[in-house]
Amino acid sequence: MSQADSRPLMAVLPLVLLALLLQAPLIFNPGYFSHDELQWAVRAIDAGTSPWADTHAFQYRPLTFTVWMALSRAFFDTPMVLHGVLVLWGTLNAVLLYLAGRGFGMSRGPAMAGTLAFILSPYTAYTHGWLGCIADLVWLSGALCLVVLVQRARTMELAAIIAGICTLLALLGKEAAFAIPPLLALAWWFDGRKRVWLAALLAATAVAAVYLGLRMDALLHAPREGMQYSLSLRHVPQRWLEYQLFPMVPGRLETFTLPHHGKQCLLAGVLWLALLMALWQASKRLLPVFLLGGIAALLPVLPLGSSWNHYAYGFAALTTMTVAAAWPTATRAGRFTIAVVALLSALHAGVVMWQIQRVGRIQAVFSPALAQVLRTHPHASVTLQPATDVKPWVFQRLTHDIPGYAGVTIGNRVRLVAADQPADYRITADGQLQPLR
């Protein structure tokens, strides 16, 4: 390691500060993005059943839900503090990614650039900006801790213990951690087939196999909400293609909307093929790492019924560092392609941050206004009509299955109607409620 890296704090401090600065729009968000943040705030206050006991649930994520409730209990009423905690957590993941890149032999400049490209990915911006993505923060923290510690392990036994513990913690955060064993297989294959990677692979596979054996019935048959959790191998090709192209289609907030923008996807596909060529010309090893590593990172989510940004959080970590590793040996044309891809991805991340903060500003007005209306009519329901310049999906999410807000019961007391239908209140673009009767 370089002399700079012998002082870890001084080496990564500029990276941490720059990452926090780039994510300032997410930190200074005065509200929340979707219904689950509001739902879990109520559960945190009610202190209901421990998530560790519900082993037959489709989403058994006890570590995630325990952390989520603790954060909601402590900081829900101060959204910027809560968002700051999430962004700092995500930034620490980025630091682990930087250390992992250095451990795989990347020089300081490309490792720093790859880490910042990860921060400025639309997948990362979405994950760090939405409280509902804590599970993704948890599992990637486990995976990156595993990599960084195994890189420094001196014995196979120590590598196996590290891998087993980190894999278990990651799985208790989210089922996406089933990606860890195939990722370790690639690390073993492409990093000199070192014995510590083999030991880590065997330990992680054993933990994942035991966990899968205990959870298989629930994962296949437990009740689930939403078609996005339907499983089919027919989904795999479309999901894979969507995740490849989405960073290069700025202006789209969420991955599942991509099929509606065919021309933009076609242009993104041409650029993606040029990126593959740039990787191949830079190093014959980097192209298979990019493709196979990307598949491994996405493996648990490819059969799902729809694509979501945060599902590709681990994919973003691997692919941005792989592309950054290609820069020193890339051709002039290859560097131009990499720069264009990085610029489009950064612009896209900016759009995602702006959109998340915009919804947060609306929620900070709308939810208190709705609670006040329901408080003054404690036994009544209200009908809300979004104005013509309002996107209905924002309020569909902010009213979906919300038990209560600010001590006021909501439940099924709110109904949204189209702009041309009679209603009690009109929702303005900034979230205020105007009486119509």
C-alpha positions in Angstrom: 0.0 0.0 0.0 1.0 3.6 -0.5 2.2 5.8 2.4 -1.1 7.7 2.2 -3.1 4.5 2.7 -1.0 3.6 5.8 -3.0 6.4 7.4 -6.6 5.3 6.6 -8.4 8.2 8.1 -6.4 10.8 6.2 -6.7 8.8 3.0 -10.5 8.5 3.0 -11.5 11.8 4.8 -11.5 13.8 1.5 -13.6 11.1 -0.1 -16.1 11.2 2.7 -16.4 15.0 2.7 -16.8 15.1 -1.1 -19.3 12.3 -1.1 -21.4 14.0 1.6 -21.3 17.3 -0.4 -22.4 15.6 -3.6 -25.3 14.1 -1.7 -26.4 17.3 0.0 -29.8 17.3 -1.8 -30.6 14.0 -0.1 -29.5 15.2 3.3 -31.5 18.4 3.2 -34.8 16.7 2.3 -37.5 18.0 4.6 -39.8 15.0 4.1 -40.3 11.5 3.0 -40.7 9.7 -0.3 -43.2 6.9 0.1 -45.7 5.1 2.3 -43.4 2.6 3.9 -41.5 5.4 5.7 -44.7 6.6 7.2 -45.9 3.1 8.0 -42.8 2.1 9.9 -42.8 5.3 11.9 -46.2 4.2 13.3 -44.9 0.7 14.0 -41.8 2.1 15.7 -44.0 4.2 18.1 -46.5 1.3 18.7 -43.5 -1.1 19.4 -45.4 -4.1 18.0 -44.2 -7.7 17.5 -40.5 -8.1 17.3 -39.4 -8.7 13.6 -37.1 -11.5 14.9 -40.1 -13.7 15.7 -41.8 -13.6 12.3 -39.8 -16.3 10.6 -42.6 -17.3 8.2 -43.0 -13.9 6.6 -42.1 -13.5 3.0 -39.8 -10.6 3.9 -37.9 -11.9 7.0 -35.5 -9.0 7.5 -35.2 -8.7 11.2 -31.9 -6.8 11.3 -33.2 -4.3 8.8 -36.6 -3.8 10.5 -35.0 -3.5 14.0 -32.6 -0.8 12.7 -35.4 0.9 10.8 -37.7 1.1 13.9 -34.8 2.4 16.0 -34.0 5.2 13.5 -37.7 6.1 13.1 -38.2 6.3 16.9 -35.2 8.5 17.2 -35.3 10.8 14.2 -38.6 10.5 12.3 -39.7 14.0 13.4 -36.4 15.5 12.1 -36.3 14.2 8.6 -33.0 15.9 7.7 -31.2 14.3 10.6 -32.6 10.9 9.5 -31.6 11.4 5.9 -28.2 12.5 7.1 -27.8 9.2 9.0 -28.7 7.2 5.9 -26.4 9.2 3.6 -23.5 8.9 6.0 -24.2 5.1 6.2 -24.2 5.0 2.4 -21.0 7.0 2.3 -19.3 4.5 4.7 -20.3 1.8 2.2 -18.6 3.9 -0.5 -15.4 4.0 1.7 -15.5 0.2 2.0 -15.9 0.0 -1.7 -12.8 2.2 -2.1 -10.8 0.0 0.3 -12.0 -3.1 -1.6 -10.8 -1.6 -4.9 -7.4 -0.8 -3.4 -7.2 -4.3 -2.1 -7.8 -5.7 -5.6 -4.9 -3.7 -6.8 -6.5 -0.5 -8.1 -4.3 2.6 -7.8 -5.6 5.5 -5.7 -6.9 7.7 -8.5 -9.1 5.1 -10.3 -10.3 3.7 -7.0 -11.3 7.2 -5.9 -13.0 7.9 -9.3 -14.9 4.6 -9.2 -16.1 5.3 -5.7 -17.4 8.8 -6.7 -19.0 7.2 -9.8 -20.8 4.8 -7.4 -22.0 7.8 -5.3 -23.2 9.5 -8.5 -25.1 6.5 -9.8 -28.9 6.8 -10.0 -29.1 3.4 -8.2 -27.1 4.8 -5.3 -28.9 8.1 -5.2 -32.2 6.4 -4.9 -31.0 3.9 -2.2 -29.4 6.6 -0.1 -32.4 8.9 -0.5 -35.3 6.6 0.4 -35.6 5.3 3.9 -37.3 2.2 2.5 -33.9 1.0 1.2 -32.3 0.4 4.5 -32.3 -3.4 3.7 -30.0 -2.6 0.7 -27.6 -0.6 2.9 -27.5 -3.5 5.3 -26.7 -6.3 2.9 -24.1 -4.3 0.9 -22.4 -3.3 4.2 -22.1 -7.0 5.0 -20.8 -7.9 1.6 -18.2 -5.1 1.5 -17.1 -5.7 5.1 -16.6 -9.3 4.0 -14.5 -8.4 1.0 -12.3 -5.8 2.8 -11.6 -8.2 5.8 -11.0 -11.3 3.7 -8.5 -9.3 1.6 -6.5 -8.8 4.8 -7.1 -12.2 6.3 -3.9 -14.2 6.9 -5.5 -17.7 7.2 -8.2 -19.7 5.6 -9.9 -20.2 9.0 -10.1 -16.5 9.7 -11.5 -15.9 6.1 -14.1 -18.5 6.6 -15.2 -17.1 10.0 -15.4 -13.6 8.6 -17.4 -14.7 5.5 -19.8 -16.8 7.6 -20.6 -13.9 10.0 -20.9 -11.2 7.3 -23.1 -13.4 5.1 -25.4 -14.2 7.9 -25.8 -10.5 8.9 -26.3 -9.6 5.3 -29.0 -12.2 4.9 -30.8 -11.0 8.0 -30.8 -7.6 6.3 -32.2 -8.7 2.9 -32.5 -11.8 0.7 -30.4 -10.0 -1.9 -27.4 -11.2 0.0 -27.8 -14.6 -1.8 -25.6 -12.8 -4.3 -22.6 -13.0 -2.0 -21.5 -16.6 -2.8 -21.5 -16.1 -6.6 -19.6 -12.9 -6.1 -17.0 -14.6 -4.0 -16.7 -17.3 -6.7 -15.8 -14.6 -9.1 -13.4 -13.0 -6.6 -11.6 -16.4 -6.2 -11.4 -16.9 -10.0 -10.2 -13.5 -11.0 -8.0 -12.7 -8.0 -5.4 -15.4 -8.4 -7.5 -18.2 -6.9 -6.3 -17.4 -3.5 -7.1 -19.9 -0.7 -8.7 -17.2 1.5 -11.3 -16.6 -1.2 -12.0 -20.3 -1.5 -12.5 -20.5 2.3 -14.7 -17.5 2.2 -16.7 -18.9 -0.7 -17.3 -22.2 1.1 -18.3 -20.6 4.4 -20.7 -18.1 2.7 -22.2 -20.8 0.6 -22.8 -23.0 3.6 -24.5 -20.2 5.5 -26.6 -19.2 2.5 -27.6 -22.9 1.9 -28.8 -23.3 5.5 -30.7 -20.0 5.4 -32.3 -21.0 2.1 -33.3 -24.4 3.5 -35.0 -22.7 6.5 -36.7 -20.1 4.4 -37.5 -21.8 1.1 -41.1 -22.5 1.9 -41.8 -18.9 3.0 -40.0 -17.5 0.0 -42.0 -19.6 -2.4 -45.4 -19.6 -0.7 -45.8 -16.9 1.9 -48.3 -14.2 1.2 -46.8 -11.2 -0.6 -47.9 -7.8 -1.6 -47.6 -6.6 -5.2 -46.9 -8.3 -8.5 -43.3 -7.1 -8.4 -42.5 -10.1 -6.1 -43.9 -12.7 -8.6 -41.1 -15.0 -9.7 -40.5 -16.3 -13.2 -37.4 -17.2 -15.3 -39.2 -15.3 -18.2 -38.5 -12.1 -16.3 -34.7 -12.5 -16.4 -33.8 -11.1 -19.8 -35.9 -8.0 -19.5 -34.8 -7.3 -15.9 -31.1 -7.8 -16.8 -31.4 -5.4 -19.8 -33.2 -2.7 -17.8 -30.5 -2.6 -15.1 -27.8 -2.4 -17.8 -29.4 0.6 -19.6 -31.1 2.6 -16.9 -28.1 4.7 -15.8 -27.7 6.0 -19.3 -31.3 7.2 -19.6 -31.4 10.4 -17.6 -34.8 11.9 -16.7 -36.4 8.6 -15.5 -36.9 8.3 -11.8 -37.5 4.6 -11.6 -36.2 1.6 -13.5 -39.5 -0.1 -14.1 -40.6 2.8 -16.3 -37.8 2.1 -18.8 -39.9 0.0 -21.3 -42.0 3.0 -22.1 -39.0 4.9 -23.6 -37.9 2.8 -26.5 -35.8 5.4 -28.4 -33.8 6.4 -25.4 -33.2 2.8 -24.6 -32.0 2.2 -28.1 -29.4 5.0 -27.8 -28.4 3.8 -24.3 -27.9 0.3 -25.8 -25.5 1.6 -28.4 -23.5 3.4 -25.8 -23.6 0.3 -23.6 -22.1 -1.8 -26.4 -19.4 0.9 -26.9 -18.6 0.6 -23.1 -18.2 -3.2 -23.5 -15.8 -2.6 -26.3 -13.8 -0.1 -24.2 -13.6 -2.6 -21.4 -12.4 -5.4 -23.7 -9.7 -3.1 -25.3 -8.5 -2.0 -21.8 -8.2 -5.5 -20.4 -9.5 -8.9 -21.4 -10.3 -9.6 -17.8 -12.4 -6.6 -17.0 -15.2 -7.4 -19.5 -16.0 -10.8 -18.0 -15.8 -9.2 -14.5 -18.3 -6.5 -15.6 -20.7 -9.0 -17.2 -20.5 -11.9 -14.9 -20.1 -9.8 -11.8 -23.1 -7.8 -12.8 -25.2 -11.0 -13.2 -24.0 -12.3 -9.9 -24.9 -9.0 -8.1 -28.3 -9.0 -9.6 -29.0 -12.8 -9.4 -31.6 -12.7 -6.6 -33.7 -10.0 -8.3 -33.6 -10.9 -11.9 -36.6 -13.3 -11.7 -38.8 -10.7 -10.1 -41.8 -9.2 -11.7 -40.4 -5.6 -12.0 -37.2 -3.8 -11.7 -36.4 -1.2 -9.0 -33.5 1.1 -8.6 -32.4 -0.1 -5.1 -32.3 -3.7 -6.3 -29.2 -2.7 -8.3 -27.3 -1.1 -5.4 -24.7 -3.9 -5.3 -24.6 -4.0 -9.1 -23.7 -0.3 -9.2 -20.9 -0.9 -6.7 -19.3 -3.6 -8.8 -19.8 -2.1 -12.2 -18.6 1.4 -11.4 -15.4 0.1 -9.9 -14.8 -2.2 -12.8 -15.2 0.6 -15.3 -12.9 2.8 -13.3 -10.3 0.1 -13.3 -10.3 0.2 -17.1 -9.4 3.9 -17.3 -5.6 3.7 -17.0 -5.3 1.2 -19.9 -8.3 2.3 -22.0 -7.8 3.7 -25.5 -8.6 7.3 -26.3 -12.0 6.3 -27.8 -12.5 4.0 -24.7 -11.9 6.9 -22.3 -14.3 9.0 -24.2 -17.0 6.4 -23.9 -16.3 5.9 -20.2 -16.5 9.7 -19.7 -19.8 9.9 -21.5 -21.3 7.0 -19.6 -20.1 8.5 -16.3 -21.5 12.0 -17.2 -24.9 10.5 -18.1 -25.0 8.5 -14.9 -24.1 11.5 -12.8 -26.8 13.6 -14.5 -29.3 10.8 -13.9 -28.3 10.7 -10.2 -28.9 14.4 -10.0 -32.4 14.0 -11.5 -33.1 11.2 -9.0 -31.9 13.3 -6.0 -34.0 16.3 -7.2 -37.1 14.2 -7.6 -36.8 12.5 -4.2 -36.3 15.9 -2.5 -39.2 17.3 -4.5 -41.5 14.6 -3.2 -40.1 15.1 0.3 -41.0 18.8 0.2 -44.6 17.9 -0.9 -44.9 15.2 1.9 -43.7 17.7 4.5 -46.7 19.9 3.6 -49.3 17.3 2.6 -49.2 14.8 5.5 -49.6 17.4 8.3 -52.4 19.1 6.3 -54.2 15.8 5.8 -53.8 15.0 9.5 -55.2 18.3 10.4 -58.2 17.8 8.2 -58.9 14.4 9.7 -58.4 15.7 13.2 -61.2 18.2 12.7 -63.5 15.5 11.3 -62.6 12.6 13.7 -65.4 10.2 12.4 -65.4 11.2 8.7 -63.6 10.2 5.6 -62.3 12.7 3.0 -62.1 12.6 -0.8 -59.1 14.2 -2.3 -58.7 15.5 -5.9 -55.2 16.1 -7.2 -54.9 19.3 -9.2 -54.3 18.9 -13.0 -50.7 19.9 -12.6 -50.0 17.3 -9.9 -48.6 13.8 -10.5 -51.2 11.4 -8.8 -48.6 8.7 -8.0 -47.0 11.0 -5.4 -50.2 11.1 -3.3 -51.1 7.5 -4.1 -47.9 6.5 -2.3 -48.3 9.0 0.5 -51.9 7.7 1.3 -51.4 4.0 0.7 -52.1 1.9 3.8 -50.9 4.6 6.3 -52.2 3.7 9.8 -51.8 7.2 11.1 -49.8 10.4 11.1 -49.0 12.8 14.0 -51.3 10.9 16.3 -54.3 11.0 13.8 -55.8 7.7 12.5 -55.8 7.6 8.7 -56.3 3.9 7.6 -59.1 3.8 5.0 -60.4 7.3 5.7 -58.8 8.8 2.5 -59.9 8.3 -1.1 -58.2 9.8 -4.1 -60.3 10.6 -7.2 -59.5 12.0 -10.7 -59.3 15.7 -11.3 -62.7 15.8 -12.9 -64.6 14.0 -10.1 -66.3 15.6 -7.1 -64.1 15.8 -3.9 -63.9 17.4 -0.5 -60.4 18.9 -1.1 -58.1 19.7 -4.0 -54.4 18.8 -3.6 -52.2 21.6 -4.9 -48.8 21.0 -6.5 -47.0 21.8 -3.2 -49.2 19.4 -1.2 -51.7 21.9 0.4 -55.4 21.0 0.7 -58.0 23.5 -0.6 -61.6 22.9 0.5 -64.0 22.4 -2.4 -67.2 22.2 -0.4 
